[in-house]
Amino acid sequence: MEEDFTYGFLTAISSLAALQGFLLAGILVFTKRFASKSNRFFAMTLVGVSVIILYDLFYAYLEEHEVYGYFLYLPIYIRSFIPIGLYFFVRFLIEPKNPMNQWERLWYIPIILEIVLELAYIPADFLLSENDMLLANNILLVTEESIGLLICVVLLGLTIRKLNRYQKFLMNNYSSLSGKSLLWLRNLIIATLIIVIFWLLSHFQFLMGYDNEGTYSIVSLGMVLFLFWMGYFVILQFPLFQTVPYSEMESRTETPKQLSPKTVEYHKKLVRFMEEEYLYTDPELNLPYLAKKLQISSGYLSQIINERENKSFFQFVNQYRVEAAKAKLISTAYDQYSIMGIALESGFNSKSTFNSLFKKFTGQTPTAYKKSFQTFT
C-alpha cells in the first residue's frame, strides 16, 4: 500500500513537471515578452526533457500492465534536443547578432540520426522474427543512447566553456556584474552535466548486464528538478536572462600589444583618476568609459590593469570600493549610515555583491569589521 502511494506520488510529480515543461516552452515561443531566438532553443530543451519524462512514465505503465503501445514508435525520444537546445540558448543569449555558422549547423546531424534510429524500430518490429527483433531493438537502443549521451557530454562541456569566456569578458570590462552575470546559468549547465554523467553510468550498467533502475531513477529525478528549477527562473527571475553586448569572436582575436614606454604614465594617471576623482563611486563604471577618459584603447587599458595590477578590471575597481567602505565603516561621520547606505556611497549597487566582495578582500563581513574596530578602540 505504501509502495503504491509512493509510486503514485512520484508519477504525479513527474507528470506535473513534464506539463510545466511544455507550458514553459509555449510561453517562451509564443509570448512577446520572451520572444527571441535564444528562448526558442531553450524551449527545445524543455520539450526534450518533458517528452523523455512522459515517455518513461507511459513505458513503465505499459510494461507493468503488459499493454502494447503504438506510440512507442513515434520518433520523439530525442536525447540530443537537450544539449543542442542549451548550447544554442547560451550561444544566442550572449551573441544574439552573430548568425549561426556552418560548423554550428553540423550539430543538427545527431538529431537527424536519432530520428532515423527511432524510425528503424518500425521495420524491425514488423519484419523480423521475435529473436531477431529483440536483437535489432537492443542494437538500436544502445546506438541511439550512446549517440545522444555523447552529444550531451561534448556540447554541455562546450556550453560551460562559452559561459566561462563570457564571465571573463564581464570581469575584464565591468565593475558591477549585477544584471549581467550568467553564473546561475553555468551552475544549471553543470548540474545538467552531472545528471548526464549518472545517465552514462546507467547506460554502462545496462551494457554490462547490471540492474540500472536505481541509477536511472536519479536521472529521472534530476530531470524533474531541472524543469521545476526552470519554472522558477523563467516566471520569477526573467531579468536573469538579460546580457550585455558581447562577441566571442572579437574577444578571442584581440591579441595583447607590447606595452609602450608611456605605460607607467598611463598607470599613474589611472590611479590618480581613481583616488582623486573617485571614479569607482559610479556603480556603472566600465572599461570603455575609463579607456576613453585616458585616451587609450580598451584593450590597452585592460592589459595595463592585468599586468601592472595583476587584477581584472572588476577586481581593480571593487578593491577601491571596499577600501572606501572600510574607511566609512569606522568613520564617525558615517555613524548615521546603514551598512547598505555605506555600500551605495562606495559605489556598490547590490548588497549581496558588497557583502561577498568585502569578505573576500578583508576576511570579514562589513558588520563584523565595524564591530571589531569598535571593540578595538
Beta strands, then each sheet from edge to edge (+ up, - down):
end
